[in-house]
Structures are given as C-alpha cells and as structure tokens.
Amino acid sequence: MDRSGVATAARIVVKVGSSSISGANVGQIAPLVDALASAHGRGAEVVLVSSGAIATGMPYLQLDERPTDLATQQAAASVGQNLLIFRYQDSLDRYDIIAGQVLLTAGDLDNASPRSNAQRAMERLLGLRILPIVNENDTVATHEIRFGDNDRLAALVATLVKADLLVLLSDVDALYTKPPHLPGAEPIDQVSFGDTLPGVEFGSSLSGVGTGGAGTKVSAARIAAEAGTAVLVTSTALVAEALRGDHVGTWFEPAAPARAVRSALN
C-alpha cells in the first residue's frame, strides 16, 4: 500500500504516546477520538494502542514527575489505566462506539500460546465492531515497564492483526534528519523499504512522561514494514489529516501489502 490507499485502509492500528493525551494535553483525547470514529464510521477496523497509564495516574499519587521505582510505577499505572479507559469511553460515547481494553506485555506476543489467545480476542473484538484499546500491562510488567516502549508494542500488534496501516503519533509532525529543534533539521517525507537512513540522527523523548522517541518509532516502523504493514509517523495534532490520507508525516513503505498477506493466509 502507498499513501493513496490510506483513506480506504481496511484495518488500522493507531498508537498515541503519553505526553499527547495526559497532563496539559488531555484535551487531545476528544479530537483523537473524532479521527478514530471517522475511520470506524467508514467501515475500517480500528485498534488504538495508547500509552499514558502511568502519566495519567501520577497526579492522583501526588507525583510531579515520572516515578523511578518499579512499585510506584505499577501503582500509578493501576490508577491511571482505569481513568484513561474511562476518558476514552466517555469520548467514544458520542459516536456510540464501545471500547474493549486489551492489556499486554511484549512477552505475551513472544510466546505462541498467549499470542494466539491475544490474536483470537482481537479478531473477535474487531468482528464485533468494538474498538480495542491496547496498552502494556504496566501493573504487572517488570522488564518491559522499565525498558519497553509502546511503539514496539504497536508494531507487534499491527503484525498480530495483519494491519494495512500503522500510524505512530507523537508531539512531532514527522521524523527529521536530526532532532527538530537543532539547526538544519529537515523533515523526512518517505522511507523506502530497507532504507537504513544513514546519517540521520535521532533523539529520545523529552516529555518527561513517556519512554519513546524518534529512534523507537523507526525501529517499530521497520518491524511493521517487514511484516507488510505500511507505517505513517506524524503528530497527534495531525491525526485527522493522517487518517484522511492527506500528505503529512513520514511514510514507511511496507515489504508487501498486508491485505494480500492476510488473503494468502485465509
């Protein structure tokens, strides 16, 4: 699939980061839901991978910054995940769309039995026109909560459900040749399959509440593209334009159309 197929993509995974939908940016949930509902309304099957449990829970634990110890991270995630899903469902109610919560760890998708269970559940949810909202199971995760990121989880979910398109959202409108605040940084329009992006310099997340960054998005995009899913990297503010098929963000060409792969397996 190329950019011209975005507006008619049948199965879409959208990933949003913590800093985009928590704290001062909690108001971005409603326009994000508007865009998801528009795609859902035209018949697309939509999965949302949403970070933000820890960031959402932090104020309720009187925390001013992301905790560093595992137990407090788990406590913040426990409180925040409940609130996060409530906020999404409250917004989805405007469109009579029901969300289904799916909590995973990267390990769940590394092992055949839990991976098969997750795939079956996701397929059934999508078949019932439920909008799955996936997050890492931070309350029980150990290694993943400290070193994982939901860009990778989103790529694994896109691969699991054989999505046509993965949209990775952040605070930046595209990938750049170097961190966008540095002089000479240029946006990258398209990445051909197999392009190693020589000479490109990626920074890490500066938000203070998330764990991802441009480098994790590139790694995730390569995982998904290798499996045949096209990837678009752009900002949460541009999600409506992205799902409409407007020319925004950075496009990663897939190895092969995911829909063709899906048909071949059926």
HUSULMO-V211456 format. One record per pair of residues at least 4 apart in sequence whose ideal C-beta (glycine too) atoms are under 7 Angstrom apart, sorted by the first residue. I is the first residue (numbers start at 0). J is the second residue. If there is no record, write none. Layout:
BEGIN
I;J
I;J
END
This chain:
BEGIN
0;4
0;8
0;163
0;164
0;229
0;253
0;256
2;244
2;246
2;250
4;8
5;164
5;244
6;243
6;244
8;43
8;163
8;164
9;43
9;44
9;163
9;258
10;43
10;44
10;160
10;162
10;163
11;38
11;43
11;45
11;162
11;163
11;164
11;166
12;46
12;48
12;153
12;156
12;157
12;160
12;162
12;165
13;35
13;45
13;47
13;166
13;168
14;48
14;149
14;150
14;153
14;166
14;167
14;168
15;19
15;20
15;31
15;49
15;50
15;168
15;235
16;50
16;168
16;169
16;209
16;211
17;21
17;50
17;51
17;54
17;206
17;208
17;209
18;24
18;170
18;206
18;208
18;209
19;24
19;27
19;168
19;169
19;170
19;235
20;24
20;25
20;27
20;28
20;31
20;49
20;51
21;25
21;51
21;54
21;55
21;208
22;54
22;208
27;31
27;235
28;32
28;86
28;87
28;90
29;33
29;90
30;34
30;239
31;35
31;235
31;238
32;36
32;87
32;90
32;91
33;37
33;239
34;38
34;238
34;239
34;242
35;39
35;45
35;47
35;130
36;40
36;94
36;96
37;41
37;242
38;43
38;45
38;242
39;43
39;45
39;96
39;130
44;125
45;130
46;131
46;133
46;156
46;160
47;130
47;132
47;133
48;133
48;149
48;152
48;153
48;156
49;83
49;132
49;134
50;134
50;149
50;209
51;55
51;79
51;83
52;56
52;76
52;79
52;80
52;83
52;134
52;137
53;57
53;65
53;72
53;75
53;76
53;79
53;137
54;79
54;208
55;79
55;82
55;83
56;60
56;75
56;76
56;78
56;79
56;82
57;62
57;65
57;75
59;78
60;74
60;75
60;78
62;66
62;75
64;207
65;207
65;208
66;71
66;72
66;75
68;72
69;73
69;141
69;144
69;145
70;74
71;75
72;76
72;137
72;144
73;77
73;137
73;138
74;78
75;79
76;80
76;137
76;138
77;138
78;82
79;83
80;84
80;134
81;85
82;86
83;87
84;88
84;98
84;100
84;132
85;89
86;90
87;91
87;98
87;132
88;92
88;98
91;96
91;98
91;130
96;130
97;129
98;130
98;132
99;124
99;129
99;130
99;131
99;132
100;132
101;120
101;121
101;131
101;132
101;133
102;134
102;136
103;107
103;108
103;117
103;133
103;135
103;136
103;152
104;135
104;136
104;140
104;143
105;109
105;143
105;147
105;151
105;152
105;155
106;110
107;113
107;114
107;117
108;114
108;117
108;155
108;159
110;114
111;115
112;116
113;117
114;118
114;159
115;119
116;120
117;121
117;159
118;122
118;159
119;123
120;124
121;125
121;131
121;159
121;160
122;126
123;127
124;129
124;131
133;156
135;140
135;143
135;147
135;149
135;152
136;140
137;144
140;144
142;146
143;147
147;151
147;152
148;210
148;211
148;215
149;153
149;211
150;154
150;167
150;211
150;215
150;216
150;219
151;155
151;215
151;218
151;219
151;222
152;156
153;157
153;165
153;167
153;219
154;158
154;165
154;219
154;222
154;223
155;159
155;222
156;160
157;162
157;165
157;223
157;228
158;222
158;223
158;226
158;228
161;257
161;260
161;261
162;228
162;257
163;228
163;229
163;257
163;258
164;228
164;229
164;231
165;223
165;228
165;230
166;231
166;241
166;242
167;216
167;219
167;220
167;230
167;232
168;233
168;234
168;235
168;238
169;234
170;206
170;234
171;179
171;234
172;233
172;234
172;237
172;247
172;248
173;186
173;187
173;232
173;233
173;248
173;249
174;187
174;213
174;216
174;217
174;232
174;249
175;179
175;184
175;185
175;186
175;187
176;184
176;185
176;187
176;199
177;181
177;183
177;184
177;200
178;184
178;200
178;202
179;184
187;249
188;249
188;250
189;250
190;194
190;196
190;249
190;251
190;252
191;252
192;224
192;252
192;253
192;254
196;217
201;212
201;213
201;214
201;217
202;212
202;213
203;212
203;214
204;209
204;210
204;211
204;212
211;215
211;216
213;217
214;218
215;219
216;220
216;232
217;221
218;222
219;223
220;224
220;230
220;232
220;251
221;225
222;226
223;228
223;230
224;228
224;230
224;251
224;252
224;253
224;254
225;254
227;253
227;254
227;255
227;256
227;257
227;260
228;253
228;257
229;251
229;252
229;253
230;251
231;241
231;248
231;250
232;248
232;249
233;237
233;241
233;247
233;248
237;241
237;247
237;248
238;242
239;243
240;245
240;247
241;245
241;247
241;248
253;257
255;259
255;260
257;261
258;262
259;263
260;264
261;265
END
